[in-house]
Amino acid sequence: MRFFKRTRMPIMQIHTFPDPILRQVAKPVTKFDDTLATLAESMLETMYEFGGIGLAANQVAVLKRIV
């Protein structure tokens, strides 16, 4: 797995209220693989780009519980 790789990740679209995806229940993550690591890295880049302090996966239209 890749951790702390310093490459620029794509900035994702952030969904805000009243987008219906925010009311959907996310599923638990059972396997942390390279795909999930890439998603987490992209979410971090997106959060920092928008000056955020936290970002839920459903805010970027991914229904996974990434904690």
C-alpha positions as CSV (number, residue, x, y, z in Angstrom):
1,M,0.0,0.0,0.0
2,R,1.0,3.6,-0.5
3,F,1.2,5.9,2.4
4,F,2.2,9.6,2.4
5,K,2.9,9.6,-1.3
6,R,3.5,13.3,-2.3
7,T,1.7,13.4,-5.6
8,R,-1.0,15.9,-6.5
9,M,-4.4,14.2,-6.4
10,P,-7.5,15.3,-8.3
11,I,-9.8,17.8,-6.6
12,M,-13.2,16.3,-6.1
13,Q,-16.6,18.0,-6.3
14,I,-18.1,18.7,-2.9
15,H,-21.8,18.2,-2.5
16,T,-23.5,20.5,-0.1
17,F,-27.0,20.7,1.5
18,P,-29.6,20.0,0.3
19,D,-28.0,17.4,-2.0
20,P,-29.8,14.1,-1.4
21,I,-26.6,12.1,-1.4
22,L,-25.9,13.7,2.0
23,R,-28.9,11.8,3.5
24,Q,-27.8,8.4,2.2
25,V,-26.3,5.9,4.6
26,A,-22.7,5.0,3.8
27,K,-21.5,1.4,4.0
28,P,-18.6,0.3,6.3
29,V,-15.2,-0.3,4.8
30,T,-14.1,-3.9,5.2
31,K,-10.8,-3.8,3.2
32,F,-8.3,-1.0,3.0
33,D,-6.6,-1.4,-0.4
34,D,-4.8,0.9,-2.8
35,T,-8.0,2.1,-4.3
36,L,-9.3,3.3,-0.9
37,A,-5.9,4.8,-0.1
38,T,-6.1,6.8,-3.4
39,L,-9.6,7.9,-2.5
40,A,-8.5,9.0,1.0
41,E,-5.5,11.0,-0.5
42,S,-7.8,12.7,-3.0
43,M,-10.3,13.6,-0.3
44,L,-7.5,15.1,1.8
45,E,-6.3,17.2,-1.2
46,T,-9.9,18.3,-1.8
47,M,-10.5,19.2,1.9
48,Y,-7.2,21.3,2.0
49,E,-8.0,23.0,-1.3
50,F,-11.3,24.3,0.1
51,G,-9.9,25.2,3.5
52,G,-11.9,22.5,5.3
53,I,-11.2,20.8,8.6
54,G,-13.1,17.6,7.8
55,L,-14.7,15.8,4.9
56,A,-17.1,12.9,4.8
57,A,-17.0,10.5,1.9
58,N,-20.6,11.1,1.1
59,Q,-19.8,14.8,0.6
60,V,-17.8,13.7,-2.5
61,A,-20.5,11.2,-3.6
62,V,-18.8,8.1,-2.2
63,L,-21.0,6.0,0.1
64,K,-18.2,4.5,2.2
65,R,-17.5,5.0,5.9
66,I,-13.9,6.1,5.9
67,V,-12.8,6.9,9.5
